[in-house]
């Protein structure tokens, strides 16, 4: 997961990182920066649950 408004690392960094990690995938969090604001919870929480169950 990577915030599309991250002020330190542009989303392209998250995409590149996901390409380098076997089995990883890039999940953009629209409007998020270095935090998880409520508007991204419907994406972030299921992703966190999915990865912890695998």
Secondary structure, 3 states (H helix, E strand, C coil): CEECCCCCCCHHHHHHHHHHCCCCCCCEECCCCCCCCHHHHHHHHHHHHHHHHC
